[in-house]
Amino acid sequence: MKTIICSRPGMRRAGVAHAERATHPDDMFTPEQWEAIDADPAFAVIDAGDQAPVPSGDERRTAVATAVGKVPNGQNATVAAVSEIAGFKVTGAEIKAAVEAAKE
């Protein structure tokens, strides 16, 4: 089982309009389709065997904002860097939203 988190619900990948968060069986998509979805910064794919439960809603936004704030000076808040700090995969849109919220 894999959970897909889509930063823009309704986006289409692999022939499917994705919800904000949905869990699918591993055979829902081909390995190539899973790779393409995971490579898109608008999506985060979390394997059921990965880490602890992933937060959602306000808890997730807070965790992403905290992780963005912990990116070392001189480094970009990339999806990979923020995901590593947060302990779960984040999307590019989540990072952008956290950066914009910090400016306010």
N, C-alpha and C positions, 0 to 999 in steps of 0.2 A: 504494500500500500504506500502511496505517495500523496502528499498534500501539495496542491498548487495554490500559491497566493498570488493574486493578480492585482497590480496597483491600479489598473483601469478596467474595472469589471465590464464585460462585454467584448473585450479584445478577443480576436480570433487567432488561434494558433492550432496547428495540427487538425484543422477542420472543425474546431469546437469554439464556441463563444464561452469564455471562461467567467465564472463567478468570482467574487472577491476572494473566496476561500472554498476549496472543495477537495475532497479526498477521493482518489481513484485507485483501482487495482493496477498492479504493475503492467498488466497486459493491455491496459486501456490504449496505450500508444506504443509505437515501435521504439526500439532503442534510439534511433535517429531523431524521432519526434520528441522524445523525452530530452535529449541533448539540446535540441533547438529551443525548446521551451525554457530549459534551465539557462541557456546562454543569453536569452533575452533579458535585458535589465528590468523590464516591466514585470517579470515573474520571479518567484522564488519557488523552488521545488525542494520539499523536505521529505526525505525517505523516512518511513515509519521507524526504521532502526537507528536513525540519527538522534543523538542527544536526548535531552529532556523535552517535555511538551513545550511547544512554541506558543508564546503569548499571543493574544489577539486584541483588537480594539484599542482602547486607551492605554492599556498596559503595554501593548506592542509599540505604540507611538512613543511612549515614555522611554522604553528600553532602547529604541532606535536613536532618539535624541540624546540619551546618555552615552551611547556608543559613539555617536558622531562627535560629541564633546571630548571623548577620550582618544581620538585619533591624534597621534603625536604631531607636534608642530613641524611644519615643513612637508608633511605628507598629505596627500589628497584623501578625502573621505570617499574612497572607492567602495563599490559593492563588496569586494573581497575583504578590504580592511575593516569596514564596519561590521560585516557579517562575522568575522573572526572575533572582534571585540564583543559583539552582542551575544555570540554563542548560538546564533541561528541565522539562516539566510534572510537577507533583506533585499528589497528592490531599490533600483535607482530612484524611483519616484518617492519612496519613503525617506531616502536620504535628502532629496531635494526639499521635501516638505519640512523635515527637521531643521534644515539650514534656514529655510524661509521663516519658520516659526521663531528661530533664535534671533533673527534680525528685528523682530517686532518688539 
